[in-house]
């Protein structure tokens, strides 16, 4: 194999590996069309909160409650899983159910 052939093979293999790396990164950071799930810990009363309840942010619908359960390590804490429809929402204390 000549030196120019080795260089050509190196460039082709390098390009394929770089493309594969970019594709893998894209897959890991791609936004889900169904939204993103967040688990919120509550130590306060969550009476009436149930799966399927609407989640609003600044009085705008933002998602839905998908699960409500007790924390197995600390039964005084309730874990609420919410699916937010937009990745642009930053969670803070104004999120309401």
Secondary structure, DSSP 8 states (H G I E B T S, - for coil): --HHHHHHHHHHHHHHHHHHHHHHHHHHH---TT-EEEEEEE-S--TT--TT-EEEETTEEEEEEEEEEE-SS-TT-EEEEEEES-TT----TTEE-
